[in-house]
Amino acid sequence: MDIFIPIGTGFIINVVIFIISLVITKEKKKSAYITFFASILTFIVSLVVGSWTGMGIGVISSGMLIASLFFLAYSYLSKEK
């Protein structure tokens, strides 16, 4: 059950990134791509850091990836105005 805390943290971080980028860009697809690239960048940082800290950042990036896939599906299924 302890694994869900960093995954949930990554999910919440990506929700905040999505909301901020949606306010700035006003486009759902662009905001979803921004969250996707943020999760990929976080995963690359976890590989660079390495060790136990890098593993924790990698788990957080998996939660971010789940959120970004959710936002990508949301942006493609909803109609853009």
CNS distance restraints for C-alpha pairs under 8 A (distance, minus, plus):
assign (resid   1 and name CA) (resid   5 and name CA) 7.79 0.50 0.50
assign (resid   2 and name CA) (resid   6 and name CA) 7.95 0.50 0.50
assign (resid   3 and name CA) (resid   7 and name CA) 6.62 0.50 0.50
assign (resid   3 and name CA) (resid  59 and name CA) 7.96 0.50 0.50
assign (resid   4 and name CA) (resid   8 and name CA) 5.75 0.50 0.50
assign (resid   5 and name CA) (resid   9 and name CA) 6.07 0.50 0.50
assign (resid   6 and name CA) (resid  10 and name CA) 6.12 0.50 0.50
assign (resid   6 and name CA) (resid  56 and name CA) 7.44 0.50 0.50
assign (resid   6 and name CA) (resid  59 and name CA) 6.28 0.50 0.50
assign (resid   6 and name CA) (resid  60 and name CA) 5.09 0.50 0.50
assign (resid   6 and name CA) (resid  63 and name CA) 7.29 0.50 0.50
assign (resid   7 and name CA) (resid  11 and name CA) 6.23 0.50 0.50
assign (resid   7 and name CA) (resid  59 and name CA) 6.07 0.50 0.50
assign (resid   7 and name CA) (resid  60 and name CA) 5.13 0.50 0.50
assign (resid   7 and name CA) (resid  61 and name CA) 7.59 0.50 0.50
assign (resid   7 and name CA) (resid  62 and name CA) 6.42 0.50 0.50
assign (resid   7 and name CA) (resid  63 and name CA) 4.12 0.50 0.50
assign (resid   7 and name CA) (resid  64 and name CA) 7.42 0.50 0.50
assign (resid   8 and name CA) (resid  12 and name CA) 6.13 0.50 0.50
assign (resid   8 and name CA) (resid  60 and name CA) 7.76 0.50 0.50
assign (resid   8 and name CA) (resid  63 and name CA) 6.10 0.50 0.50
assign (resid   9 and name CA) (resid  13 and name CA) 6.11 0.50 0.50
assign (resid   9 and name CA) (resid  60 and name CA) 6.51 0.50 0.50
assign (resid   9 and name CA) (resid  63 and name CA) 7.13 0.50 0.50
assign (resid  10 and name CA) (resid  14 and name CA) 6.17 0.50 0.50
assign (resid  10 and name CA) (resid  59 and name CA) 7.93 0.50 0.50
assign (resid  10 and name CA) (resid  60 and name CA) 4.51 0.50 0.50
assign (resid  10 and name CA) (resid  61 and name CA) 5.98 0.50 0.50
assign (resid  10 and name CA) (resid  62 and name CA) 7.13 0.50 0.50
assign (resid  10 and name CA) (resid  63 and name CA) 4.48 0.50 0.50
assign (resid  10 and name CA) (resid  64 and name CA) 4.57 0.50 0.50
assign (resid  11 and name CA) (resid  15 and name CA) 6.24 0.50 0.50
assign (resid  11 and name CA) (resid  60 and name CA) 7.85 0.50 0.50
assign (resid  11 and name CA) (resid  63 and name CA) 4.79 0.50 0.50
assign (resid  11 and name CA) (resid  64 and name CA) 4.86 0.50 0.50
assign (resid  11 and name CA) (resid  65 and name CA) 7.84 0.50 0.50
assign (resid  11 and name CA) (resid  66 and name CA) 6.98 0.50 0.50
assign (resid  11 and name CA) (resid  67 and name CA) 5.31 0.50 0.50
assign (resid  12 and name CA) (resid  16 and name CA) 6.30 0.50 0.50
assign (resid  12 and name CA) (resid  64 and name CA) 7.86 0.50 0.50
assign (resid  13 and name CA) (resid  17 and name CA) 6.29 0.50 0.50
assign (resid  13 and name CA) (resid  64 and name CA) 7.08 0.50 0.50
assign (resid  14 and name CA) (resid  18 and name CA) 6.00 0.50 0.50
assign (resid  14 and name CA) (resid  35 and name CA) 6.12 0.50 0.50
assign (resid  14 and name CA) (resid  39 and name CA) 7.86 0.50 0.50
assign (resid  14 and name CA) (resid  64 and name CA) 5.40 0.50 0.50
assign (resid  14 and name CA) (resid  67 and name CA) 6.28 0.50 0.50
assign (resid  14 and name CA) (resid  68 and name CA) 7.01 0.50 0.50
assign (resid  15 and name CA) (resid  19 and name CA) 6.19 0.50 0.50
assign (resid  15 and name CA) (resid  67 and name CA) 7.05 0.50 0.50
assign (resid  16 and name CA) (resid  20 and name CA) 6.16 0.50 0.50
assign (resid  17 and name CA) (resid  21 and name CA) 6.04 0.50 0.50
assign (resid  17 and name CA) (resid  35 and name CA) 6.44 0.50 0.50
assign (resid  18 and name CA) (resid  22 and name CA) 5.89 0.50 0.50
assign (resid  18 and name CA) (resid  31 and name CA) 5.70 0.50 0.50
assign (resid  18 and name CA) (resid  32 and name CA) 6.67 0.50 0.50
assign (resid  18 and name CA) (resid  34 and name CA) 7.54 0.50 0.50
assign (resid  18 and name CA) (resid  35 and name CA) 6.09 0.50 0.50
assign (resid  19 and name CA) (resid  23 and name CA) 6.20 0.50 0.50
assign (resid  20 and name CA) (resid  24 and name CA) 6.33 0.50 0.50
assign (resid  21 and name CA) (resid  25 and name CA) 5.81 0.50 0.50
assign (resid  21 and name CA) (resid  26 and name CA) 7.66 0.50 0.50
assign (resid  21 and name CA) (resid  31 and name CA) 5.32 0.50 0.50
assign (resid  21 and name CA) (resid  34 and name CA) 7.43 0.50 0.50
assign (resid  22 and name CA) (resid  26 and name CA) 4.97 0.50 0.50
assign (resid  22 and name CA) (resid  27 and name CA) 6.11 0.50 0.50
assign (resid  22 and name CA) (resid  28 and name CA) 6.39 0.50 0.50
assign (resid  22 and name CA) (resid  31 and name CA) 5.50 0.50 0.50
assign (resid  25 and name CA) (resid  30 and name CA) 7.27 0.50 0.50
assign (resid  25 and name CA) (resid  31 and name CA) 7.06 0.50 0.50
assign (resid  27 and name CA) (resid  31 and name CA) 6.22 0.50 0.50
assign (resid  27 and name CA) (resid  80 and name CA) 7.66 0.50 0.50
assign (resid  28 and name CA) (resid  32 and name CA) 6.07 0.50 0.50
assign (resid  28 and name CA) (resid  75 and name CA) 5.45 0.50 0.50
assign (resid  28 and name CA) (resid  80 and name CA) 7.35 0.50 0.50
assign (resid  29 and name CA) (resid  33 and name CA) 6.23 0.50 0.50
assign (resid  29 and name CA) (resid  72 and name CA) 6.88 0.50 0.50
assign (resid  29 and name CA) (resid  75 and name CA) 5.34 0.50 0.50
assign (resid  29 and name CA) (resid  76 and name CA) 7.34 0.50 0.50
assign (resid  30 and name CA) (resid  34 and name CA) 6.21 0.50 0.50
assign (resid  31 and name CA) (resid  35 and name CA) 6.38 0.50 0.50
assign (resid  32 and name CA) (resid  36 and name CA) 6.26 0.50 0.50
assign (resid  32 and name CA) (resid  68 and name CA) 6.21 0.50 0.50
assign (resid  32 and name CA) (resid  71 and name CA) 5.39 0.50 0.50
assign (resid  32 and name CA) (resid  72 and name CA) 5.27 0.50 0.50
assign (resid  32 and name CA) (resid  75 and name CA) 6.99 0.50 0.50
assign (resid  33 and name CA) (resid  37 and name CA) 6.17 0.50 0.50
assign (resid  33 and name CA) (resid  68 and name CA) 7.73 0.50 0.50
assign (resid  33 and name CA) (resid  72 and name CA) 7.23 0.50 0.50
assign (resid  34 and name CA) (resid  38 and name CA) 6.11 0.50 0.50
assign (resid  35 and name CA) (resid  39 and name CA) 6.28 0.50 0.50
assign (resid  35 and name CA) (resid  64 and name CA) 7.69 0.50 0.50
assign (resid  35 and name CA) (resid  68 and name CA) 5.44 0.50 0.50
assign (resid  36 and name CA) (resid  40 and name CA) 6.37 0.50 0.50
assign (resid  36 and name CA) (resid  64 and name CA) 7.85 0.50 0.50
assign (resid  36 and name CA) (resid  65 and name CA) 6.54 0.50 0.50
assign (resid  36 and name CA) (resid  68 and name CA) 5.06 0.50 0.50
assign (resid  36 and name CA) (resid  69 and name CA) 7.34 0.50 0.50
assign (resid  37 and name CA) (resid  41 and name CA) 5.98 0.50 0.50
assign (resid  38 and name CA) (resid  42 and name CA) 6.11 0.50 0.50
assign (resid  38 and name CA) (resid  64 and name CA) 7.96 0.50 0.50
assign (resid  39 and name CA) (resid  43 and name CA) 6.23 0.50 0.50
assign (resid  39 and name CA) (resid  61 and name CA) 5.34 0.50 0.50
assign (resid  39 and name CA) (resid  62 and name CA) 7.50 0.50 0.50
assign (resid  39 and name CA) (resid  64 and name CA) 5.28 0.50 0.50
assign (resid  39 and name CA) (resid  65 and name CA) 5.45 0.50 0.50
assign (resid  39 and name CA) (resid  68 and name CA) 7.48 0.50 0.50
assign (resid  40 and name CA) (resid  44 and name CA) 6.30 0.50 0.50
assign (resid  40 and name CA) (resid  61 and name CA) 7.38 0.50 0.50
assign (resid  40 and name CA) (resid  65 and name CA) 7.57 0.50 0.50
assign (resid  41 and name CA) (resid  45 and name CA) 6.20 0.50 0.50
assign (resid  42 and name CA) (resid  46 and name CA) 6.24 0.50 0.50
assign (resid  42 and name CA) (resid  57 and name CA) 7.14 0.50 0.50
assign (resid  42 and name CA) (resid  58 and name CA) 7.28 0.50 0.50
assign (resid  42 and name CA) (resid  61 and name CA) 5.66 0.50 0.50
assign (resid  43 and name CA) (resid  47 and name CA) 6.47 0.50 0.50
assign (resid  43 and name CA) (resid  57 and name CA) 7.17 0.50 0.50
assign (resid  43 and name CA) (resid  58 and name CA) 5.41 0.50 0.50
assign (resid  43 and name CA) (resid  61 and name CA) 5.48 0.50 0.50
assign (resid  43 and name CA) (resid  62 and name CA) 7.85 0.50 0.50
assign (resid  44 and name CA) (resid  48 and name CA) 6.33 0.50 0.50
assign (resid  45 and name CA) (resid  49 and name CA) 6.08 0.50 0.50
assign (resid  45 and name CA) (resid  54 and name CA) 7.58 0.50 0.50
assign (resid  45 and name CA) (resid  57 and name CA) 7.83 0.50 0.50
assign (resid  46 and name CA) (resid  50 and name CA) 6.00 0.50 0.50
assign (resid  46 and name CA) (resid  53 and name CA) 7.64 0.50 0.50
assign (resid  46 and name CA) (resid  54 and name CA) 4.21 0.50 0.50
assign (resid  46 and name CA) (resid  55 and name CA) 6.53 0.50 0.50
assign (resid  46 and name CA) (resid  56 and name CA) 7.79 0.50 0.50
assign (resid  46 and name CA) (resid  57 and name CA) 5.27 0.50 0.50
assign (resid  46 and name CA) (resid  58 and name CA) 5.25 0.50 0.50
assign (resid  47 and name CA) (resid  54 and name CA) 6.17 0.50 0.50
assign (resid  47 and name CA) (resid  58 and name CA) 7.60 0.50 0.50
assign (resid  48 and name CA) (resid  54 and name CA) 7.45 0.50 0.50
assign (resid  49 and name CA) (resid  53 and name CA) 7.00 0.50 0.50
assign (resid  49 and name CA) (resid  54 and name CA) 5.06 0.50 0.50
assign (resid  50 and name CA) (resid  54 and name CA) 4.26 0.50 0.50
assign (resid  50 and name CA) (resid  55 and name CA) 6.73 0.50 0.50
assign (resid  51 and name CA) (resid  55 and name CA) 6.52 0.50 0.50
assign (resid  52 and name CA) (resid  56 and name CA) 6.45 0.50 0.50
assign (resid  53 and name CA) (resid  57 and name CA) 6.34 0.50 0.50
assign (resid  54 and name CA) (resid  58 and name CA) 6.01 0.50 0.50
assign (resid  55 and name CA) (resid  59 and name CA) 6.32 0.50 0.50
assign (resid  56 and name CA) (resid  60 and name CA) 6.35 0.50 0.50
assign (resid  57 and name CA) (resid  61 and name CA) 6.14 0.50 0.50
assign (resid  58 and name CA) (resid  62 and name CA) 6.35 0.50 0.50
assign (resid  59 and name CA) (resid  63 and name CA) 6.69 0.50 0.50
assign (resid  60 and name CA) (resid  64 and name CA) 6.39 0.50 0.50
assign (resid  61 and name CA) (resid  65 and name CA) 6.04 0.50 0.50
assign (resid  62 and name CA) (resid  66 and name CA) 6.28 0.50 0.50
assign (resid  63 and name CA) (resid  67 and name CA) 6.37 0.50 0.50
assign (resid  64 and name CA) (resid  68 and name CA) 6.12 0.50 0.50
assign (resid  65 and name CA) (resid  69 and name CA) 6.11 0.50 0.50
assign (resid  66 and name CA) (resid  70 and name CA) 6.28 0.50 0.50
assign (resid  67 and name CA) (resid  71 and name CA) 6.21 0.50 0.50
assign (resid  68 and name CA) (resid  72 and name CA) 6.05 0.50 0.50
assign (resid  69 and name CA) (resid  73 and name CA) 6.18 0.50 0.50
assign (resid  70 and name CA) (resid  74 and name CA) 6.13 0.50 0.50
assign (resid  71 and name CA) (resid  75 and name CA) 6.02 0.50 0.50
assign (resid  72 and name CA) (resid  76 and name CA) 6.25 0.50 0.50
assign (resid  73 and name CA) (resid  77 and name CA) 6.03 0.50 0.50
assign (resid  74 and name CA) (resid  78 and name CA) 5.96 0.50 0.50
assign (resid  75 and name CA) (resid  79 and name CA) 7.61 0.50 0.50
assign (resid  75 and name CA) (resid  80 and name CA) 7.79 0.50 0.50
